[in-house]
Amino acid sequence: MDPARYIVELFARFAKTTDPKAFGRLAEDLSARYLRLKGYRLRERNWRCRYGEIDLVAEKGDLLVFVEVKARKGKEKGRPEEALTPQKQEKLLTLARHYLSLYKGSAGRVRFDLLAWDLSGPRPQLRHLKGVIEDG
């Protein structure tokens, strides 16, 4: 089995918790694992500042990636991608700018990704959407 597919199946198996915080932590844990499998180096997890929190910050070569993790069990709250509202995007841009002002280091390029965990259908899915926010 493809390692990324295994992570998705693992999430479906253990995501039966009714505690929303535990569900979110599980999605972030497995997102970090997924990114490592795809060749990213995890730089930060749940990075916080006065403006809020960034779920994951990863790097691959000269690319710095700010990752938002969204997970849904059912259809009542919509698809995970729908949670990335314009307001949330603006907040992530503010957070990323602040992060970069403090820790840019050797990163040459920046990208915003969304890892969307969707357990609402008959088969669990993980969608890695790259470049979901444009800074400009």
C-alpha angles and dihedrals in degrees: 000000000000108000092231091052089050090056090052091050090047090053091052091050096050100033094087091104117122092208107099093204092052090047091052092047090052091051090050093046092052092041089057089050092048092052092050090051088053092054101263123136113224110232102172139005123200091354108193135196135153091284096056138267139312113209098214137357114196137169136209116182108314092340119105113198126197107203127201114197120207126175133184131186098187142017097252093091094039129240118329090246090061090066090069093085124175088258091053090047091052090049091051090050090053091048093047093049090052092047091050092049088057106032113014094133113160099340111132102180132030130208136176117220135182124212105201116194110195121186095162097099134061091271124040115244138198116197118192105201112190126205096011095157127050117207106213 
